[in-house]
Amino acid sequence: MEKISWKGHLSMCGANVMWGLMSPFAKFVMLGGAVTPLVVTDLRVGGAMILFWIASFFQKPEHVDHKDLGTLFVASLLGIVFNQGSFILGVSLSSPGDASIITTSMPLWAMILAALILKEPITGKKILGIAAGAGGALLLILGSGQNSAVPAEETDHTHIWGDLLVLFAQFSFALYIVLFKNFVNKYSMITIMKWMFTYAFICLLPFSGSDLMNTRWEELSLLEIGSLTFIVVGATFLSYTLIVVGQKRLRPTVAGMYNYVQPIVACAVAIGWGMDSFNLMKGIAVIFIFGGVYLVTASRSRKEMEEYEARKADLVRDEKK
């Protein structure tokens, strides 16, 4: 088994913890009615863009090749625009319960895409780990009563399109993690993020400009402003910073497994707010999730498989001698 990168694991875990916290904070703000989902998304992207540009002034200037600027544009589409935009739109057309369940597909997409693009082996441990993690996440989601019933009139093609958009959001982020696994080592984390969020802000602004102009900012309470601040600074600026750190140090399938941390956090918040209670099923679910992460981490990487095959070939040659 390859050497464990604790920095990578802690980074991915920290990012997904903050993403898990973002859901109840965003829901709290949007229930107030002053801001729409599109405005929340634009504030996330625009706020993070400003913070990354400010941070870039405190590091050594870094020149980015024109070709790489094009690569960063594609990365911003997959990792931010398609991921966040499709998810927000999908949730508005689907049910929260369905959306939560579909998000568990991301590690599976990461494993399949890593196998096709990076030639990472699909091992029994990976399959078992992803199945265990998905099973634990589903236990938490279904056991927390998030899979609320949807009125019959809403279970039509619109609802299906919502589910497909949420699924596409997971596919998009998994593709981003796989395709840019090696590219993120080329430049500093701040440089990569400032350009990705700049491109994303430009792409999203035409769709959210009207909502931004009509937002009733004066109606926001201090708690809502505080929630929005956490969403921008913690669940976007810090989270995406940690994602790059984890992306540099972990295999895509391992990084994707930390997606299962989000329902744990959502469940913990619900218990803390008195909306849910802890029971044996939830304890088993948590064990399943982290057990799944361990199994995927312990599975052989492509490099280890190649080294194993090389040693095996050497032994065969030695025996023939």
C-alpha positions as CSV (number, residue, x, y, z in Angstrom):
1,M,0.0,0.0,0.0
2,E,1.3,3.5,-0.9
3,K,2.4,5.9,1.9
4,I,-0.6,7.6,3.4
5,S,-0.7,11.4,2.7
6,W,-2.4,12.7,5.9
7,K,-2.2,16.3,4.5
8,G,-4.2,15.1,1.4
9,H,-6.8,13.2,3.5
10,L,-7.3,16.0,6.0
11,S,-7.6,18.6,3.2
12,M,-10.3,16.6,1.4
13,C,-12.1,15.8,4.7
14,G,-12.0,19.5,5.7
15,A,-13.3,20.7,2.3
16,N,-16.3,18.3,2.4
17,V,-17.1,19.1,6.0
18,M,-17.5,22.7,5.0
19,W,-19.5,21.8,2.0
20,G,-21.7,19.7,4.3
21,L,-22.2,22.7,6.6
22,M,-23.0,24.9,3.6
23,S,-26.3,23.2,2.8
24,P,-28.1,24.1,6.1
25,F,-26.6,27.6,6.0
26,A,-27.7,28.2,2.4
27,K,-31.1,26.8,3.1
28,F,-31.5,29.1,6.1
29,V,-30.6,32.2,3.9
30,M,-32.8,31.2,1.0
31,L,-35.8,30.5,3.3
32,G,-35.7,34.2,4.2
33,G,-36.6,35.0,0.6
34,A,-34.2,37.9,0.1
35,V,-31.8,36.0,-2.1
36,T,-32.3,33.3,-4.7
37,P,-30.2,30.2,-5.3
38,L,-28.6,31.9,-8.3
39,V,-27.6,34.9,-6.2
40,V,-26.1,32.6,-3.6
41,T,-24.1,30.8,-6.3
42,D,-22.9,34.1,-7.8
43,L,-21.9,35.4,-4.3
44,R,-19.9,32.3,-3.7
45,V,-18.1,32.5,-7.0
46,G,-17.6,36.3,-7.1
47,G,-16.6,36.5,-3.4
48,A,-14.0,33.6,-3.8
49,M,-12.7,35.3,-7.0
50,I,-12.0,38.5,-5.1
51,L,-10.4,36.6,-2.2
52,F,-8.1,34.6,-4.5
53,W,-7.0,37.7,-6.3
54,I,-6.2,39.4,-3.0
55,A,-4.3,36.4,-1.9
56,S,-2.3,36.4,-5.1
57,F,-0.8,39.8,-4.3
58,F,0.9,38.2,-1.3
59,Q,2.8,35.6,-3.3
60,K,5.5,35.8,-6.0
61,P,4.0,36.8,-9.3
62,E,3.4,33.7,-11.5
63,H,3.1,33.8,-15.3
64,V,0.5,31.5,-16.8
65,D,1.0,30.4,-20.5
66,H,-1.8,31.3,-22.9
67,K,-2.4,27.6,-23.6
68,D,-2.8,27.0,-19.9
69,L,-5.3,29.8,-19.5
70,G,-7.4,27.9,-22.0
71,T,-6.9,24.7,-19.9
72,L,-8.0,26.6,-16.7
73,F,-11.1,27.8,-18.5
74,V,-12.1,24.2,-19.2
75,A,-11.3,23.4,-15.5
76,S,-13.5,26.2,-14.3
77,L,-16.4,24.9,-16.5
78,L,-16.1,21.4,-15.1
79,G,-15.2,22.1,-11.5
80,I,-17.3,25.2,-10.8
81,V,-19.8,26.3,-13.5
82,F,-21.3,23.0,-14.6
83,N,-20.9,21.5,-11.1
84,Q,-22.5,24.3,-9.1
85,G,-24.8,25.6,-11.8
86,S,-26.3,22.2,-12.7
87,F,-26.6,21.2,-9.0
88,I,-28.5,24.4,-8.1
89,L,-30.8,24.2,-11.1
90,G,-31.3,20.4,-10.5
91,V,-32.3,20.8,-6.9
92,S,-34.8,23.4,-7.8
93,L,-36.5,20.9,-10.2
94,S,-36.0,17.8,-8.1
95,S,-36.5,16.9,-4.4
96,P,-33.8,17.5,-1.8
97,G,-34.0,13.7,-0.9
98,D,-33.4,12.6,-4.5
99,A,-30.6,15.2,-4.9
100,S,-28.8,13.9,-1.7
101,I,-29.0,10.3,-3.0
102,I,-27.7,11.2,-6.4
103,T,-24.7,13.0,-5.0
104,T,-23.4,9.6,-3.7
105,S,-22.7,8.7,-7.4
106,M,-19.6,11.0,-7.5
107,P,-17.0,8.5,-6.2
108,L,-18.3,5.9,-8.7
109,W,-17.9,8.4,-11.6
110,A,-14.4,9.1,-10.3
111,M,-13.4,5.5,-10.3
112,I,-14.8,4.8,-13.8
113,L,-13.2,8.0,-15.3
114,A,-9.9,7.3,-13.5
115,A,-9.9,3.8,-15.0
116,L,-10.7,5.1,-18.6
117,I,-8.5,8.2,-18.6
118,L,-5.6,7.5,-16.1
119,K,-5.7,3.7,-16.5
120,E,-6.1,3.3,-12.8
121,P,-7.0,-0.3,-12.0
122,I,-10.6,-1.1,-10.8
123,T,-9.9,-3.5,-7.9
124,G,-12.1,-5.5,-5.6
125,K,-11.2,-3.2,-2.7
126,K,-12.2,-0.1,-4.6
127,I,-15.6,-1.6,-5.6
128,L,-16.2,-2.8,-2.1
129,G,-15.1,0.5,-0.6
130,I,-17.3,2.6,-2.9
131,A,-20.3,0.2,-2.2
132,A,-19.7,0.5,1.6
133,G,-19.4,4.3,1.5
134,A,-22.5,4.6,-0.7
135,G,-24.4,2.3,1.5
136,G,-23.5,4.3,4.6
137,A,-24.4,7.6,2.9
138,L,-27.8,6.2,1.9
139,L,-28.5,4.9,5.4
140,L,-27.9,8.4,6.7
141,I,-29.9,10.2,4.0
142,L,-32.9,7.8,4.1
143,G,-32.7,7.4,7.9
144,S,-32.8,11.2,8.4
145,G,-36.1,11.5,6.5
146,Q,-34.7,13.7,3.7
147,N,-36.3,11.6,1.0
148,S,-39.6,13.5,1.4
149,A,-42.6,12.6,-0.7
150,V,-43.1,14.5,-3.9
151,P,-46.6,15.4,-5.0
152,A,-47.8,13.2,-7.9
153,E,-48.1,16.2,-10.2
154,E,-44.4,16.9,-9.8
155,T,-43.2,13.4,-10.6
156,D,-43.1,14.2,-14.4
157,H,-40.4,14.9,-16.9
158,T,-39.4,18.1,-15.0
159,H,-38.5,16.0,-11.9
160,I,-36.5,13.6,-14.1
161,W,-34.6,16.5,-15.7
162,G,-33.8,17.8,-12.2
163,D,-32.4,14.4,-11.2
164,L,-30.4,14.3,-14.5
165,L,-28.9,17.7,-13.8
166,V,-27.8,16.7,-10.3
167,L,-26.3,13.6,-11.8
168,F,-24.5,15.7,-14.4
169,A,-23.1,17.9,-11.6
170,Q,-21.5,14.9,-10.0
171,F,-20.1,13.6,-13.3
172,S,-18.7,17.1,-14.0
173,F,-16.8,17.4,-10.7
174,A,-15.5,13.8,-11.0
175,L,-14.2,14.5,-14.5
176,Y,-12.5,17.7,-13.2
177,I,-10.7,15.7,-10.4
178,V,-9.5,13.1,-12.9
179,L,-8.6,15.3,-15.9
180,F,-6.7,17.9,-13.9
181,K,-5.0,15.5,-11.4
182,N,-1.6,16.3,-12.8
183,F,-2.2,19.8,-14.1
184,V,-2.8,21.2,-10.6
185,N,0.9,20.6,-9.9
186,K,2.0,23.0,-12.6
187,Y,1.1,26.2,-10.8
188,S,0.5,27.4,-7.3
189,M,-3.0,26.7,-5.8
190,I,-3.7,30.5,-5.6
191,T,-2.9,31.0,-9.3
192,I,-5.1,28.1,-10.4
193,M,-8.0,29.1,-8.2
194,K,-8.0,32.8,-9.1
195,W,-8.2,32.1,-12.8
196,M,-10.8,29.3,-12.4
197,F,-13.1,31.5,-10.3
198,T,-12.6,34.5,-12.6
199,Y,-13.7,32.5,-15.6
200,A,-16.6,30.9,-13.6
201,F,-17.8,34.4,-12.5
202,I,-17.8,35.7,-16.1
203,C,-19.8,32.6,-17.3
204,L,-22.4,32.7,-14.5
205,L,-23.0,36.5,-14.5
206,P,-25.3,36.6,-17.6
207,F,-27.6,34.1,-15.9
208,S,-27.7,35.7,-12.4
209,G,-27.4,39.4,-13.3
210,S,-31.1,40.0,-13.1
211,D,-31.5,38.3,-9.8
212,L,-28.5,40.2,-8.4
213,M,-30.1,43.6,-9.4
214,N,-33.4,42.6,-7.8
215,T,-32.0,41.3,-4.6
216,R,-33.4,43.0,-1.4
217,W,-30.1,43.4,0.4
218,E,-31.6,45.6,3.1
219,E,-33.8,42.7,4.3
220,L,-30.9,40.5,5.2
221,S,-30.5,39.9,8.9
222,L,-27.1,39.7,10.7
223,L,-27.5,35.9,10.9
224,E,-28.2,35.7,7.2
225,I,-25.2,37.9,6.4
226,G,-23.1,35.8,8.7
227,S,-24.3,32.6,6.9
228,L,-23.5,34.1,3.5
229,T,-20.0,35.1,4.8
230,F,-19.4,31.5,5.9
231,I,-20.6,30.2,2.5
232,V,-18.2,32.5,0.6
233,V,-15.1,32.3,2.9
234,G,-15.4,28.9,4.4
235,A,-17.5,26.7,2.0
236,T,-15.9,28.2,-1.2
237,F,-12.6,30.0,-0.7
238,L,-11.1,27.7,1.9
239,S,-12.9,24.5,0.6
240,Y,-11.6,24.9,-3.0
241,T,-8.1,25.7,-1.6
242,L,-8.2,22.4,0.3
243,I,-9.5,20.6,-2.7
244,V,-6.4,21.5,-4.7
245,V,-4.2,20.4,-1.8
246,G,-6.0,17.0,-1.7
247,Q,-6.1,16.7,-5.5
248,K,-2.3,17.0,-5.6
249,R,-1.7,14.3,-3.1
250,L,-4.5,11.7,-3.5
251,R,-5.7,9.5,-6.3
252,P,-9.0,10.7,-7.9
253,T,-11.0,7.7,-6.5
254,V,-9.7,8.3,-3.0
255,A,-10.4,12.1,-3.2
256,G,-13.9,11.4,-4.5
257,M,-14.7,9.1,-1.5
258,Y,-14.7,12.1,0.8
259,N,-18.0,13.2,-0.9
260,Y,-19.6,10.8,1.6
261,V,-18.5,13.1,4.5
262,Q,-21.2,15.6,3.5
263,P,-24.2,13.6,4.6
264,I,-22.4,12.9,7.9
265,V,-22.1,16.6,8.5
266,A,-25.7,17.3,7.5
267,C,-26.9,14.6,9.9
268,A,-24.8,16.0,12.7
269,V,-26.2,19.5,12.1
270,A,-29.7,18.1,12.1
271,I,-29.0,16.4,15.4
272,G,-27.5,19.5,16.9
273,W,-30.5,21.6,15.9
274,G,-32.9,19.1,17.4
275,M,-34.3,18.1,14.0
276,D,-33.0,14.5,14.2
277,S,-31.6,12.1,16.8
278,F,-28.6,9.8,16.9
279,N,-29.2,6.0,16.8
280,L,-27.4,2.7,16.1
281,M,-28.2,2.9,12.3
282,K,-26.4,6.3,12.0
283,G,-23.4,4.9,13.9
284,I,-23.2,1.9,11.6
285,A,-23.5,4.3,8.6
286,V,-20.6,6.4,9.7
287,I,-18.5,3.2,10.2
288,F,-19.5,2.1,6.6
289,I,-18.4,5.4,5.2
290,F,-15.0,5.7,6.8
291,G,-14.5,1.9,6.3
292,G,-15.1,2.5,2.6
293,V,-12.6,5.4,2.5
294,Y,-10.0,3.1,4.1
295,L,-10.6,0.3,1.6
296,V,-10.3,2.6,-1.4
297,T,-7.1,4.1,0.1
298,A,-5.7,0.6,0.7
299,S,-6.4,-0.5,-2.9
300,R,-3.5,-0.7,-5.3
301,S,-2.8,2.3,-7.5
302,R,-1.7,2.0,-11.2
303,K,2.0,2.7,-10.1
304,E,1.8,-0.1,-7.5
305,M,0.3,-2.5,-10.0
306,E,3.0,-1.7,-12.5
307,E,5.7,-2.2,-9.8
308,Y,4.1,-5.5,-8.8
309,E,4.0,-6.8,-12.4
310,A,7.7,-5.7,-12.9
311,R,8.8,-7.6,-9.7
312,K,6.8,-10.6,-10.8
313,A,8.5,-10.5,-14.3
314,D,11.9,-10.3,-12.6
315,L,11.2,-13.3,-10.4
316,V,10.1,-15.3,-13.5
317,R,13.3,-14.4,-15.3
318,D,15.4,-15.3,-12.3
319,E,13.7,-18.7,-12.0
320,K,14.4,-19.4,-15.7
321,K,18.1,-18.7,-15.1
